[in-house]
Amino acid sequence: MTSTHYPDNRLERERTALVLVDHQVGLLLGVHDQDQEQLRRNVVALAKFAKVYGLPVVVTTSAEQGPNGALLSELAHELPDVAVVRRPGEIDAFDNEEFASAVKATGRDQLVIAGISTDVCVAFAALSGIAAGYQVHAVLDASGTWSPLASQAAASRMEAAGVTLNSTVAVAAELQRDWRQPGGDGLAAVYASHAIPFYGSLVTYVQQ
């Protein structure tokens, strides 16, 4: 294993930034490789985890005035202080200078990326992130695309380039590492409210 693999380079709170690409209302309507509402819950969970762990967040959208539509209202509500990088046309977000500068300005070298679509917006940003020297985790269950086949092709392409394929729950657990560390209560709350709702029943059972 190389030094970029777990556990040598696990996600660390002090090194990680969250990057959300094109979670827009129009694009969400075209997601057919997974449940759209689950995707909504997962991306909001990522935003909440960023607050729990003090992660900087970079949000970008593409052609908001066109069919892609506005940023999901839940994300806008969750991240009111995050300036949205509104790309006028670039498909690979890293081709936009404002976006690339915003990511660099976080000072973090580990990027957790999610977006719509998985095979274009996520894959291109993830591949460019790897080329720029970042360690990149693509969160597949907080991303989506038009078909399962396209998602599988994107996952294969990213993995071959050195992108770590990950999930919403696993990203948060990797950042937490130990339930006894600060953030454990916040992690459990977001698991229960968004990422894995059944967890709320377990918490209620234990508290009885």
C-alpha angles and dihedrals in degrees: 000000000000124000090259092068132087128305097016092059107024117166110276127197092229093051103039132094126181116229119192117190125195102333089166131157096240094048092047089061089063096054109115105152093080142005111297095213092051088052089052092051093047097051091047087049089055090052090050092048089053088059093047092053100034095244121166112241130212116194125187136177134191127224095339092180091058132061093300089075133197129324112278107276092228091059093045089052093047095047105036094151097050114100110227116227103222108202113206095205117331111126096195102058091213089064086069109085094209091054095046090049092048091053092047091048091061087072090219126128098195116073126194105199131189132161153123121308108030095199096047118018096031098036096047093047092045093049092047090048091055090048089052092054102259125134104237132202116190111206103213099185091054090051132063146182145185100278141012090240092057090049092051092049091050092049091051092048094049095045091051089054094052101265114144112231110219146162134234094250094045094049091055093045091050091053092047096046093171126035088219093063121092110281098042094114091047091049092052091048094053092044089054098043101039124354102047109003093187086070089073089064091052092051091049091049093051092048093054 
